[in-house]
Amino acid sequence: MVFIHFNGVKLGSIAYAVAAIVLLPINSALNPLLYSNIIDNVIKKLKCQKQRASGSTSSMPKRSTMQHSL
C-alpha cells in the first residue's frame, strides 16, 4: 500500500481499514503454513545435495567415520 501511495494513487481510509481488518489477519494465519512447508522443502533439498556431493547414494557416513578420515 505504501508503494501504491508513493506512485501517486490516493487511497481512502476504507482501503486501510479493509487491509487492517481483513487482509492482515488472513496473512498472519497463512504465514506459518507457507513458511513451514518452504523450510521443510529447503532442508530436504540441502540433504540431497550433501549426499550427491559426498558421492554416496546411501545414507551419510557416521560422524566418527568422517573424523577418522580427516
C-alpha positions in Angstrom: 0.0 0.0 0.0 2.9 2.3 0.6 4.3 1.7 -2.8 0.9 2.5 -4.3 0.7 5.7 -2.3 4.2 6.7 -3.4 3.2 6.2 -7.0 0.6 8.9 -6.6 -2.5 6.9 -6.2 -4.8 8.3 -3.4 -6.0 5.5 -1.1 -9.0 6.2 1.0 -9.3 5.3 4.7 -11.6 2.4 3.7 -8.7 0.7 1.9 -6.5 0.9 5.0 -9.4 -0.4 7.2 -10.0 -3.3 4.9 -6.3 -4.2 4.9 -6.1 -4.0 8.7 -9.3 -5.9 9.4 -9.4 -8.5 6.7 -6.1 -8.9 4.8 -3.6 -8.8 7.7 -5.3 -11.5 9.8 -5.5 -13.8 6.8 -1.8 -13.2 6.1 -0.9 -13.9 9.7 -2.9 -17.2 9.6 -1.3 -18.3 6.3 2.3 -17.5 7.1 3.1 -20.4 9.4 1.7 -22.9 6.9 3.6 -21.4 4.0 6.9 -21.0 5.8 6.9 -24.4 7.4 6.4 -26.1 4.1 9.1 -24.0 2.4 11.6 -24.6 5.2 10.9 -28.4 5.1 11.5 -28.4 1.3 14.7 -26.4 1.6 16.0 -28.8 4.3 15.2 -31.8 2.1 17.0 -30.3 -0.9 20.1 -29.5 1.2 20.3 -33.0 2.5 20.0 -34.4 -1.1 22.8 -32.0 -2.3 25.1 -33.1 0.6 24.5 -36.8 -0.3 25.3 -36.1 -4.0 28.4 -34.1 -3.1 29.7 -37.0 -1.0 29.2 -39.3 -3.9 27.1 -41.7 -1.9 23.6 -42.7 -2.7 23.1 -44.4 0.6 22.9 -42.8 4.0 25.5 -40.3 5.1 28.6 -41.8 6.9 28.6 -41.6 10.7 30.3 -38.6 12.2 33.0 -40.7 13.9 34.0 -42.2 10.5 34.3 -38.8 9.0 36.5 -37.6 11.8 39.0 -40.5 11.4 39.3 -39.9 7.6 40.4 -36.3 8.2 
